[in-house]
Amino acid sequence: MTELLGCESHGTTPDEALENLEDAKRLYIESMIEDGIEPKLCQKAIPTV
């Protein structure tokens, strides 16, 4: 995920990979907030598929 440097995920199927990516994004942003870092949210929707 280019918007969240270092945020990656994998899966054995495309659906599993997308589901895992949603979890990874959520955890990445939660971790930033816990560390006192304000996530810079994208203003423009970027298709992921």
Contacts in CASP RR format, 6 or more apart in sequence:
PFRMAT RR
TARGET T0000
AUTHOR 0000-0000-0000
METHOD contacts of the structure
MODEL  1
MTELLGCESHGTTPDEALENLEDAKRLYIESMIEDGIEPKLCQKAIPTV
1 7 0 8 1.000
1 8 0 8 1.000
1 21 0 8 1.000
1 24 0 8 1.000
1 25 0 8 1.000
3 42 0 8 1.000
3 46 0 8 1.000
4 25 0 8 1.000
4 28 0 8 1.000
4 29 0 8 1.000
6 28 0 8 1.000
7 24 0 8 1.000
7 25 0 8 1.000
7 28 0 8 1.000
8 24 0 8 1.000
9 17 0 8 1.000
9 20 0 8 1.000
9 21 0 8 1.000
9 23 0 8 1.000
9 24 0 8 1.000
10 17 0 8 1.000
10 20 0 8 1.000
11 17 0 8 1.000
11 20 0 8 1.000
18 48 0 8 1.000
18 49 0 8 1.000
21 48 0 8 1.000
29 39 0 8 1.000
32 38 0 8 1.000
32 39 0 8 1.000
33 39 0 8 1.000
END
